[in-house]
Amino acid sequence: MHVTLFGFILLPLCVLWFPRPERLLVLIFVMGVFGAATPMVIGSLGLPPMAPPAAMFVLYVIFQVGFGVQFEGARTALRTLEPYLLAVAYGLMSAYVMPRVFAHAVQVWPQKETIFFGTVPLVPGPGNVTQSFYLLMDGSVLLAATLYLARREVDLMKLIQAYLWSGALAIVFAFWQLSHRIAGVWFPYAYISNNPGFALLNNQSLGFVPRINGSFVEPSDLAHYLSGLVFASGWLVLRGFPSRLARFTLVGGAIAMVISTSTTGIAMLALGGAFSAMIPLLRQRTTVARRVLSVGVPLVLGLVVTVGVVITLKPSVGRSLSVVYFSTLAKQQSSSFADRTTMDLDALATVFPTFGFGTGWGSFRSSSLLPGSLAGLGVWGTALVFWFVLRVVRLLRRARRVAESGAAAVNAREVWTIEAARAACTGTVLAALISAPEIIDLDFYVLLAALIAACVRVAVLDRAVSLPAAYAVPA
């Protein structure tokens, strides 16, 4: 075991900021950008960079609970989180029980490739342990962050701004690597791409077009991260949030997704564009619809004209775009696409032999989120996750009704937090549904906690403030 140079910077910051939990949450966002780095190498595995600040934050909240600190809105928050916490408990149980109950009864794709590429009989393995660690950490961060962020003294909008700044940092690294691949500019691979537990893909190309992964493991990881960022930035811009940072992360993130050449990234951009185009049709008289027409249409036309001029002046750019376009179209005929489709079909095929209980969390590595959840958590665990989503949607609607009724002293910054966090979570989940076996990134769960906490404030706490004195809750 040894600490990397990255760890010599990160670990002291975690200890120094232990009394400042908001800074630890910001540090989780910043560390989410460095998906290929590790602060500490343990054997052949690298500790995820978001784990140390997350562990310190959870420990801080545990101390507060131990000292008897009361969390505002805890009852509503816990009721919303209840199905997810049950899903986490089921996942941890299944990781130990199911590989033993259904040993050799089904074939699974292991978390890491063995000596040959294909399925193996289900048996307990190291994937059950490592994935259980991620699941436990995700659930702990979501619970602790939701309870802490529901407190009125925490400025949730600052947390969202920290997320946008972290996204800007990811964009900078993406363009920095592009300059390295094209012009030979120095890039700090040794410091931010040093996790021995990952197969680091830093020099991929599509013909003569370099594939960009920035500070992440591979281009698809960069695209997954930017999906949430671009959705959040785009929705804030459409809603009229006065932020140059959101405009930068929207434009820069979209361009970075294109230069990553990730099929998932290009698909998410197309999905976001289609959704934006539908807004004027579905909500013709709203401010958002007018903003789409007044800003979106000129932006698209300007982009088309700019690309046309650049291609005319520099034909090599046109050839590069053509390679990316035809490579994306050819993905459905590629062997990798066939392999991913086979993995998802094999994941779905485990449902009936295991009677809906699943193969156990961490036993099966699929290509996309839903088949992976059905294989790992089974029908019953996945149903708990859907139940949790319904609880969150219900809380969102409740907060919206309170905010639109004008019957409560609603803080506008909390409303902006809801808009940004729900868009970011939506973009991340949609990208995972396309091509990610699970969502284990802790920054996603901090965003989800901010979304739930902001809804609790608007729906419960802010409403309580505006009640007449005769009905106010005694201090």
N, C-alpha and C positions, 0 to 999 in steps of 0.2 A: 504493500500500500504506500502510495506517495501522493503528495499534493503538487499540483501543477502551478505554473505561474498564474494562470487564470484563478486558481483557488487561493493563492496568496493575496489576491486583491479582494475576492468575493467573501471568503470566510471571516476576515476581520470586520468587514462591513456588516455582516450578519450579527456579530456579537456587539458591535458598537451601536447598532440601531435596534437592538432588542427592546429598549424602552420606547421606541418610536414605531409602533406597528404600521402606521400609514406608509412609512418609508420602506418597510419590509414588503408591503404589497406593491409599491412602485418597483422595488428591486426584482420582484417576481416578473413583472412586465418586461423589465430590461433584460433579465436573463432568458426570457422566452424568445428573444431574438437570436440567442447563441445556441441553437439546437444541436450543433455538432461539437460543442466544447464540453469539457468536464473540469470541475475544480479538484477532483480527487479520483485517482485510479485505484480500484480495489480488485486485485487479481487481474482478470482479463476484462473486467467491466469498468465503465466510467460512471461516476455519480452524476445524475442529471443536474444541470446548473440551477434549475428552479427549486430543487429539493432543499438546500440549506436555508434560504430565506423563508420558504414555506414552513419548514419544520420549526423555525424560531417563532414565526407568527402563530402557529397552532399552539406552541408551548406558552406563548404570552397569553392567549385567550384561556387556556387551561388554568393558568395561574389566577387570572381574573375570576373565573368561576370558583376556584378554590377559596379565594378571599371574599366570596359572597357578593361580587358585583352583579347588579341586576341589568339585564339587557332589554331595552325598550322594544316592544313589538315581538318579543321572543316567541310568544304563543302562536301568532300568525305565521312567523317564519318557520317554526318547527313543524307546524301542520302542513305547510307547503312542501317542506323537505322530506316529510315522513316516507312517501313512496320510494324516493331515491335512497334514503338510508336503509330501507328494507332491501332494496336491490343490491346495495353494497354488501350488506350482511349475507344475502343469498349468494352473491358472487364469491365471497371469501369462503363460505361453507362449501360451495360447489367445487372450488379449486382443489380442495382436499378430498371430498367424498366421491364426486362423479368419476374422476379417472380411475378410481379403485372399483367402484360399483360396475362401471361399463368397460373395464379393462379388456382390450382386444376385441370388443364387440363392434367397434366402428373404426373407420380409417380417418385420420386427421392430418392436416397440414401443420407441422410444428412451427413454433415461433421463429426458430432459426433453422436454416437449411442443413440437412444432414449430408452424408457423403454422396447422396444422389438426390435429384430433384423429384419430389413426389410425396405421396401420402405414406404415413406409417401407422401401425396399430396404436390405439389410444392406451397410454400408460402414464403414470405420474411422472412429471419432468420438471426441469428448472423453470420452464415458462410459467408454470402454475405459481411458483414462488415470486418471480420478478413481476409478473402482471398483477399479482395480489398486492404487492408493495405499491405499485402505481395506483391501483383501485383504492386502497386504504388511504393513501395520501390525497387523492382527488376528493374523496368523501370528507376527509378531515378538514381540508382547506375550504371546501364549499360550506360546510357547517359552521366552522369558526368565522370565516369571512362574512357570512350572511348575518350572524348574530352581532358581530362587531360593527359592520357597516350600517346597520339599521339605526345606530345611535345618531341623534341629530347633530352632534358637534363635529361629525366627520363630513368633510366636503367631498361628496361623491363626484362632482364635476372635475375636481382636480385629479381624481383617479382616472377618469376617462381621458383627460388631457395627457396624463402620463402614458396611457396606452397609445395615444396618437403619436407622441414623441418617440416611443419605442418603435412604433411602426415606421416612422421617418428614419430611424437608425437602421432598420432592416433594409429599407430602400437604398440608403447610402451604401451599405455593404454590397447590395446587388449590383449597383452601377460601378462600385470600386472593383469588384471582381470582373465585370465586363471590360473595364479599362485594362485590367491585368491580362485577360485573355486576348485582347486585341492589340494593345500597345506595350505589353510587358511591364506595366506599372507594378511595383511591389505590392503583394497582398499577404496579410498575416496568417497564412494557413497554419503555421506551427502553434499559434496561440489560440485560435478560435475553431480549429478543426482537428482536435486531438483526442476524441473519445474512441478508445480501442474497442468498445462494444458495438460500434457501427461500421458498416461497410461504406466508407466515405467516398462519394462520387463527385470529385471536384473538377474533372477534366473531360466531361462528356461533351459530345458534339453530334449535331445532325448534319452529316456531310461536312461542309466547311463552316457551318453556323455553330458557334459555341453555345452550350446549354449552361444557364446561370443558376447556381444554387445559393449564392451569397454566403451567409453565415450558417446555413442549414446543411443537413446531411445530403440532400439531393434536391433537384429542381421541384419535384412534387411537394416536398415539405415547405419550400418557400411559397409555392402557390397556395397551399392550404393555409399558411399563416396570413398571407395577403388577402385571401378571400374574406375573412372576417374584417380585416382592416378596411378594405375597399368598400364593402357593404356598409360599414359604420360611417365612414367618411362621406360616401355618396348620399346616404340618408340624411346626415346632418346638413349637408349642402342643400339638398332638396327641401328640407324643413326650414331653411333660412338661418341656420346657426352661424353667427358672425365669427368665423374662424378661418384665418389664412392657412393655419396648420391643417385643417380638415381638407381644404382645397388641394394643398400640396400632397397629402397622403392619398387623396383620391386619384389625382393625375399620375403622380409618381408610382403609386402602387399598381395602377392599371398597366403602365408601361413596363414595370418590373415583372408583372405576370406574363406579359407577352414575350419579353426577352428570356424568361425562364424556359420557354417553349414547352411548358407542361400542358398536357391535354386537359387536365383538371382545371388549371388556371384559365385557359382559353374558354372552356365550357362555362366556368363561373362568370366570366366577363360577358359572354353571350346571354347567360341567364339574367344577370343584372341589367343588361341593356334592354332585354325583352320586358322585364318587369317595369322598368322606367317608362318604356314606350306605351305600356298598357295603362299607366296612371291617368293620362289625359282622357282616355276612353272610359275608364271606370269612375273617375272622380273629376268630372269636367269642370265644376265650379269651385274647386278647392284651390288654396294658395299653392299647394305642392304641384298640382296639375299645371297651373300657369307658369310656375317656375321651371318645370320640365320643358315647356314650349319656348320660354324666353331664354333659357340658358342651355338646355340640352341640345336643341336643334342647331343653334349656331356653333356650339362646341363640336358636334359631329361633323358639320359641314367644314369647319375650320381644320379639323383633323384630316379629313379626306383631301382637302386642298394641299395641306402641308405635306402629307405623304406623297401626293402626286408630284409636287415640286421637288422633294428630296429624291424620289426615284428617277426623275428626269435628269437632275444634276449629278446623281451618283447611282448609276445602274446596279452596282453591287448590292445596295440596300434592297432593291427590288428582287434580286435573285435570292437574297437571304430570306425575305418575307415569303417568297414562293416556296422555298424549301420547307419553312415552318408550316405553311398552309397545307402543302401536299403530304407532309409527314403526319400532320394531325389527322387528315382525312384517311390516311393509310393505317392508322392505329387499329381500326376494327379488323383489318386483315393480318395484323402482325401476330407473331407467336406469343408475345408478352400479353396481348389482349386476350388471346385464347387461354393462356395459363391463368390469368386473373378471373376470367369467366368460369373456368373449371373449378377454381378454389371456392368461388361463391356458390356454385351449384353443389359442390361437395359439402359445404357448410350447411346448406339447406337440407341436404340428404341425411344429416345426423339427427334431425328433429324427431322423426318417428322411431328409429331404433332406440333412442334414449327416453322415449315416452314424454317428450317435451321438457325434460329436466336439463338437457344440454350435456356437453362433454366436460364441463368444468371450466371456470374462468382461466384463461391462459393456455388451454390445451389446443386451441385451433386458431390459426392465423388466416383470416380471410382477406379479400381484396377490398371490401366495402363494409360500411358500418352495420347495416341491418342484418345481412347474413352472418357477420361476425358475432353480433349480439345474440342471435338465435342459436348459434352453435355454442357459444360460451355460457350464456345465461339461461338458454332454453326459452321456451315459450313463456313460462311463468315469470322468470326474471325480466325478460323483455317487456312483458305486460306491466310490471311495476314501473319500468322506465317511462312507458307511454302514460301511465297514470300520473307520474310526476310531471310530465309535459302538460297534461290537462290541468293539473293544479296550478302550474305557472301561468298558463293562458288565462285561467279563471281569475287569478290574482291581477294579471295585467288588465283585464277588462274591468275589474273592480276599481283599480287605480284610475283608469281612463274615465270612468263614469264620475268619480269624485272630482277629478281635475276639470272636466267639462261642465259639471253642474255649477261650479262657482260657490259651492257650499262650504268650502274648506280653504284655509290659508295655505294653499299649495305653493311650495318653493319652485320657481321656474327651473333652477339648476337640477332639481330632482327629476323634473319632466324631461330635460335634455339628457340626463343620465339614462332614463328608461329608453328614450329613442335610440341613443347610440349603442347601449348594451344589447338591446334586443336585435338590432341590425347586425352587430358583430357576431352574436351567438347564432343567428340564423345563417349567416354566410359560412361560418365554421361548420355547422351541422350539415348544410347542403353539400359542402365540399367533401365531408367525410362520407356522406351517403353515396357520393360518386366513387371515391377511391381512397378510403382509409379504414383499417380494420377496427379501430377504436379511437376515442378522443381522450388522451391522457395528459394533454398539455395543461399545466396548472394555471396558466394565464387565462385560459378559457373559463375555468371554474371561478376565478376571481371576478371575471366579467359577469358570469351568471349570478354570482353572489351579489354583485352591485345591482344587477337588474332586480333581483328579488327584494333586496334591502330598500331600494328606491320605491318599489311598489308598496312595500309595507309602510314606509313613511307617508306616502301620498294617501293610501287607502285607509290607514289606521291612525297613525300618529298626527299628521297634519289635520285630519278631520276632527280628532279629539281636541286639538287646540282651539278650533273655531266653534265648539259647542258652547251654549249658554252656561253661565257660571253655575246655575242650579243643577246642571247635568254633568258638570266637569268631574273627572275622576279625582278624588282627594289625594293630596300629596302624601 
